[in-house]
């Protein structure tokens, strides 16, 4: 599936896998493996930004994946994010969608909101929010109807 289809159909919080179709190099080739992992990996979909115009230049829509957190114990020092234009040559697939009943914590309201946490339920999301302090955060529950719509429309994760 293309990045454009992920942009259109994958909900925030989905686990997205991307690849360029090349085979994985052996573990002993560390530099080749590291380069391969740059174009063949997976992450959680946290943001969708629509097409914009800056002056006379069109900037295509893009998706952003959360790859990993770097830190120790409970202190996160750096979040690793990857953004992809919908025009990228990579192939994408939806590995997992957020479960029905889970709650998405978005940093702000609106169409360009960024996902900061996926809670198992409303209480879990509220508790996380009190510890991490996002003053404009919005909670959005994933309903069973949304999960069922994906199956009915033929967009199952596997």
N, C-alpha and C positions, 0 to 999 in steps of 0.2 A: 504494500500500500504506500502511497506517496505521502509526503509531509502535508500536502494540501488536504488529503482525506483525513489525516489525524486532526488537523486544524478544524475541519468541519464536523467531525463525528465523535472524536474521543472526549469524554468529560474530564474536567480537571481532577487530579488525583489518580488518574490511570497510570499504570506502569507501561512505558513505551520502550520497545527495543528497536534499535537502528543498526543497519549493516550495509556494507558495500558489496557483499557477495563474494569476497575473497576468503580462502580457507585460513583458519587460524594457524599461525606459525608455531613450531615447537617451543616449549617453555625455556629451553636452553638459549634460544635467540632472544634475549631480553629486550634489545633495542627494537627489533622487528615486531616483537609482541606488543611493546608499548605503543608503537606507531599504529599497529593494527587495532588496538583497543580505542584509539582516538576516533576511529570510524566504525567500530563494531562494539556496541555496549548497550546499556539500558539505563533508564532513569524515570522519575515520577514527573508527569506533566503538571507544571505549576502555573504556567501563564500562556495565554494566547493573545497576541497583539495583532490587530487588524492592519490592513494596508494603510499607509500614510503618505502624504505628499509634503515634501520639504522644498520650497521654492519650485523649481521645475523638475525635481527628481522624485520619482516614485520609489518608495521603500516598500517592498512586498511584505505581506503578512508573515509572522513568524511564531514558532512555538518555542517554549523554554522548558528544559528538563532539569530537575534537581538530580545531580549525579551522586554526590556524597557530602558528608560533613566531616571536616577535619578538626580534631581537637583531642582532648583527653578527659576522661571521666564525664562529667555532665557539662563541661565548658566547651562550646563550639567556637573555634577560632576563625574558621573560614568555611563558607558554603561553596561547593563547586557546582556551577550551573553551566549548561550548554544551550545556546540558542541556535535554531535552525530556520533558515528561510524556507518558505513553502516551495521554492524553486530548487532546492538541493537535489543532488543526484542520488542520495542515499535512499534505501528502502526502509520502511517502518512497519511495525506490527504492534497491535495492542495485546499485551501479555495478560494484563489484569485490570479490571475496572473496580472502582470503589464499591464496597459491599453495601447493600441496602441497609439502612439504619445508621450507617456511619455519618459523621458530621465533618464537613469541610470548614476549616477556619481560613477565611480570606482576609488579607491585610486591610482592605478598604472596599467600599461598595463600588459598583460600576463594572463595565465590560472589560476593563484592563486590570482587574483585580488579580493579585498574586496569591496563590495558595501557600500558606505557611505551615499548616498542620492538618493531618487527617485523624480525627478522633474516632474511637470505636462506637461512641454514643454521645449524646448531648452533654451528659455529666462529665465525661472524659475531656471533651473539647472545652467546656467551661473551666475545668480545673487547670488545663494546660494554659488557657488564656490568662488566668489570674497569676500564674507564675511567670509568664513571658511578656505581658504588657503591650498589647497592640491597642491603642485607644480607639481607633476607627474600625476595628475588626468586625467582620460580618460572619455569622454562622449560617451554614447552608446544609440542611439535612439531605442525604441521598435517599430518595424514596424508592419503594418497591416498584412503583409505576415506571420510574426512569430505567431501572434495571430490566424490567419486563419489556419496555419499548425497544431496548437494544436487541433483545432476543427476537422479538417480532419482526424487526426491520432487518434481521439477518446479520447483525453486527456483534455476534458473540466474540468473546476474547480469544478463543483458541482457534 
